[in-house]
Structures are given as structure tokens and as C-alpha cells.
Amino acid sequence: MKPGYTPALVVIAALLALIGCESDSRDPSDVSPPVDAGGEASDGTPGADTGPRTGGGTRAPWPMGTTIILSGHSLTDSVMSHPWPGRLTEAVMLDPAGDFSQLKKATIPGSFISWRWNNPEPSNDQSAQWPEDMGRYEGLVITTAVPLYADDATRQTEQVDWLKRAVDHAWESGNGGRGAPTLLFTTWTQLEANPSEPHPEDGLPFRERLNRDEPRWEAMQDFVNESRPEGQAPLHLIPGHRLMMRIVDDIAAGTAPFGSIREIFQDDIHPNDIGNYAMTLLHYACIYGRDPAGHLPNTLVDSDTLSAAQAEYFKRIVAEVVTGYERTGLTSLDAG
């Protein structure tokens, strides 16, 4: 597949220096495509974008029923598996416009975008063959592997470069060539250092590493938006790192229904069922612009064990995180 993009190393290096871091058979025409800032053309395809070149500006939520590929790794599986077909699929099926087949994952554990691009998994009832299948889908949610390598400019440049390649490809080929916008799911590093993957920031507390990664995620978003072709929908964030920040801070302040961040993790990086519920609410709010408090129940699958107080806490803070962080593009959510 021709990527159609040459790495802009000089521009990326300037950005890094500035921040100090480094198969669905449905016809795409059956569902109205997502619309970003700039409106909708008369034929239902996304209109030209007129938003800012950094941050992305505001956007319209994607309609329920939008067909989406979620390309990522095991942290993407926190909303698309465990248990199958995933809490996000269960959430959309609660809506009359939602459909079991509208969400497909393209995940490989621990993978960078480049690895998934060059080693696509075959499509099946749960998965899409990305990037080959992008033309049949109307939106892309993507993430890359962590940690973000602040100490290695070349590695970080490759992460940014491949993100841009994926975003541009979704816009060029997605939705039958009419263009599919992209959301970037930002994630987190291990609660404690992983000896098999040494990193110069291993000795820092989890909360401080979230602080340091935020400008790296934002620089990735800004580079894609600054260099996007005229009319291409801007990239916005699903801020997993911000939700983690909020939970850690609330635990420290004694305002969260948890005594330790480990209560929402099954190991040093993967959320447990409680954490998976929280990440599902975040994706739901960012993708569809809906307040989980007015649209979703306190459990989504039979194995959910969180209390009503914990579920209501997540609903409240997800809405606050999403609408309080301008890089999501959403300033309000549908209350239901």
C-alpha cells in the first residue's frame, strides 16, 4: 500500500525541542458519516474544515451508528474485549441506532502503529483488517505503544510520522473515499518501572509520568493538525491520560471511592473490570458526545463488579474531563 507521505523530520524535531521531548458488510452510505467543524456537505460527506491548526478546535460528535475501526493494542482491548464483544459495543447496542457490527478492533498487543500497518491481522466478526479495510469505515480511533521515548528523538519522530500516515490515510480512503476523521486515544505508562523495557523516566511516580507525557501526546496532535491538507478534519483526543490524572488526584484528595490507583488495575498497566468500565465511558463520551450519566447504566456486562458509587463517580468525572480539556473538541455533552 502506498503511504503517500514523506516524514517531515525537521518540523517534528522543532516541535520536540519546543516541548522538551520527544469485516463489516454494511454499505458506508447506510449511515451518515461523522461531521467535524466546518459543517456537512449536501451529499452527507464531511465538509471542509476551518478550525485552528493546533488543538483541533471544536467539533461535532460522531453520530451513533458510525462505523469505526479502533486500531491499537491491549489498552484498546480494555473497551473492545474482556469480555467479548467489549463494553463499548455493549454501550452502543443500548441505543436504537447502535449496531453490533459498527465497531471493529484492529489490535496487536504492545504494537506501534507501524507494526499494525505492516502486519495487518485478518478480519473476522470482531476485527477489521486495518489499514486495508479503512474504506468501509467512517471513523478511526487509534493509539500507539507506550512509553513515549522522550530520550530518543528518532523513535518519537517515527511515532509522530506513523500517526500522521494513519490519519491522512483515513481521510483519503475512509468512508468509500469520502473521508473518515480520526480520534487519538492517549494512554499511560506502567504504575511501576518495567525491567524489560528500561526508560529514563522509570524512577518517576506514575502521576509525574502522566504530566511528562501530556505535552508529547499534544505535540503529536499538533503536528498532524499543522501539516494536514486543506479541508481535512482535524485530529482530536480521547484523553486516557487525563482521566488517569483525575483519578490519581481524587484519590490523593480523598474524594474518590478508592483508596489506591491499584484498585482499578489488574497489573502495572492494564485496567481491571473497574478500570475498563471507566475507559469505556471515556470513549463513549468522546466519540458520541453523550454524557454517560444520562445514557449508560452502572454496569455494562455481567462481570462488572463496581459499586453504584464508583460508577456514578466515573460518569461525573468523565464528563468533566472531556468537556474541560479543549483537545477533545467537545465543550458540552448530550445529557440524555
N, C-alpha and C positions, 0 to 999 in steps of 0.2 A: 504494500500500500504506500502511495506517495505521500509523505507527510506534508509537503508544501510549506515548510518553514525552515529558515536558516537561523541558528542561535545568534542572538544579539548579545554577545558576551560583554561588550564594552558597556552597554546600557545597564545590564544586570550588575556588573561589577560596581558601577556608580551607585546603584540602589543599595547594594550590600554594604558599601562603605558608609553610606548615609545612615543606615540603621545599626551598623556595627555588627554584622552577622553574615552571616552567610545568606425460548423464542416465542415471540408473541405473533399470532397470525392476524391481529386486527389491522384494518386499514388505518393509517395515520389520520386520514380525513374524517374518521368517525368521531374524533374528539377534538374540540377546539384547542389549539396549541397555546402554550404559555405566552403571556404578553408582558414585556418589560417596559420601563419608562420609555415613552415615545409613542404609545398607543398601538392600535391594531389596524391593519390594512383591511380593505373591503373584502378581500378574499379569505380573511381569517388568519393570515400569516402574521408573525410578529412585525410590528412597524419599526421604522428607523429609530435608533436610539439618539437622544440628545442630551444625555446625562453627563456628569463630570467624568474626567479621565482617570481619576483616582477615587477609591472608596466605593464607586459604583452608583452613588445617588440612591434615590428611592425607586421602588419597583412595584409592580402588581404581583400578587401571589399567583402561583400556578393553579389552574382550575383542578378541582377534584376530577379524576378520570384521566389526567395527563399520563401518558405512557413514559416511564422513566427507567433509565439504567443507573444503578448505583455501583460504581466502579471503585473498588478499594481492597481492603484486607480484613483481618479478623475483627477490627473495630467496626467496620461496616456490618459485619455479621451480627453485631450486637443488636441491630434493628431488623436485619433481614434473615435471621436464623435463630436458633436457640430459644424456643423450639420452632421448627418449620411450620408455616411459611414466614415466620417473623412477626414481631409485634407491629411493625409499620404496616404490613399487609393487613393484619387483623384490624388495625385502626381505620384504614381506608375502606374496608369492607363494611364498616358500620354505617357508612353513608350510602344512600341510594345510588349516587353517581359513581361510587367506588367499585372496583372490579378486581378480582383475584389476579388477573393476568397483567395489570397495568404496571406493576413494579417487578423488575428483574435485576438480580445482582450479577456482578462480574468481579468476583473476589478471589484473590490468591493470598494466603497467609503471609504477612511480612513483606508484601511486594511494593516496590516503587511503581509509579505509572509506567515507566519504560519497560519493566518486566511484563506487566499485563498487556501492554501494547504489542510486544514482540512474541508473547506466549499466550495467545487467547485460549480460554477454556471453551469447550463446546457448549452450545446452547441446549437447554432442556426445560422442564416445566418451571424451574426456579431461576435459571440463569440465562443470560444473554451472552452471545459471543461478541465481546467488545474488543476492538472498535468496529469490526465488520458489520455488526447489526445496527449501528447507530442510526442509519437512515430510516429505520422502522420505529424510532422512538422520538418523543417530543421534548425530552429534557434529560440532562445528565447531572448526577450528583457524584462527585469524585473526591478522593483524598490521596495522599501519598504516605510513604512509610516515615516513621519517626525512629530515632531522633533526627531533627533538622541539624545538619552539620555546619554549625557556625564556624568551626575551626578550619573548614576545607571549602574554599570559595568555589572550586571546580565542582565539587559534589553538590553544593547548594545551587550553583548555576544550572546543573543538569536537572535538579528538581523543578526549578522555575521553568526551564526550557520545555520540559515534557508536559508540565501543566498547560502552558500556552498552546502546545501542539494539540493537546486533547480538547481544549476549549475551542480553538479555531476549527478543528475537525468537526466537532458537534454542531457548530454554526454553519459550516459549509455543507455537511452531509446529513445532519439530523432532520427528522420530520420530512422525509422524502425530498430533501434538498431545500426545504423552506426555512430551515434554521432551527436549531434547538439550543436554548440557553443553558448555562451551567451554574451549579452551586458548588462551592468548595467546602467540604466538611473538615474543619480544623480539629486536631486531636491533641493528645498529651503524651508525655513520656512515662517511664516506669516510676512507681512510687519510690522505689529504691534502685540503685545502680544495678545494671545487668552486667556481670563479669564477662559474658561472652561478647558484648558489644560496648567496649570502652568508649567513653566520650569525655571531653574535657570538663563538662559541667556535672559529672556524676556525683560530686560531693555536695551539690546544692540541694536544699529542700525542694520538695515537689512544687510548692507554691511559687518559689523563685524561678524554677524552670518554666513554669507556665508564663510568668512575667517575661522571661527572656525569649520565649518562642513567639509571643504575640506579635512583635514587630516583624518577625520573619514571615509569619503567615500573611500579615498585612502587606509586606513588600512583595510577596508572590502575587497577591491580588492586584496591587497597584501596577506591577509590571505588565500583567496581562491586560489590564484596562488601558494603560497608557499606550500600549502598542497594538491594540485591537483595530481592525479595519473599520472604516466609517460605516455606521449602521449596525454593527454587531452588538448584540445585547451585552451589557457589562457583567462581569463576574461578581457574585455576592457570596457571603459566607454563611455556613451553618456552624456557629461558633461553639464547638465542643469544648475548646479550651476555656472559654469564658464561663460556661456552665460549671466546669470543674472549679474555676476560681471562686465562683459564688458559693458553691457548696463548702469548699475549704474555709472560706472566710466566715460563713454562717456557723460552721462547727466551732471555730475559734471563738466566735462571739456568743456561743451558747444558744443560738436561735434556730438551729437545725434539729430535726428529730433523729439525730445520730450523735454518737459520742466520738466517732473516728471516721475518717475518709475510707478506711479499710472495710467499713460495713457495706459499702456499695461496690466492692471489688472482690473477684474470686481469686486473683493473684496480683502480681505487681503492675499489671497494665490492663487486663481485661475486666470489664464490669461484670458483676453477678446479675441475677434477675432483677434486683432492685435498681442497679445502675443502668441496665438495659432498658427498663421502663422509662427512666429519666431521659436517656438519649433518644428514645422513640418519640417522646413528647417534643423534644427539641427539633427533630427532623419534621415532624408533623406541622409544628408551628411555622417553621421557616419555609417549608415547601408550599403549604396551602394557605398560609396567613390566617390560621384559625387558632383561637385561644383554647388550649386543651381543657380548661376548666368548664367551658360551655359545650364541648363536643365529645369528650372522651371519658369513659368510666375509670374507676380507681384501679381496675385490673384489666389487662388485655388478653392474657392467656391463663389457662387453668393453673399453671405453675407459679404465677405471681404470688409472692408472699408478703409484699409490703403492706403496711398498715394504711388505714384511711388517712391518718395524719401525714404519713410520708408521701402518699400520692398527692394529697392536696398541697403539700409543701412544694413538690416538684412542679405541679401545674402553675402555681403562683410565680415561682422564680423563673421558670422557662419563659413565661410571658414577659417578665421584667427584663430578663437578659436579652431576649430577641428584640423587643421594642426600644431598649435602652442602648443598643450598640448599632451605630449607624451603618456599619458594614454589612448588616443583614439586608438592608434596603427596605425594612419594614418599620414604620413608626406606630402602627396600631394593628390589632388582630381582631378578626370577626369573633364577637362574643358568643354567638350561637343563640 
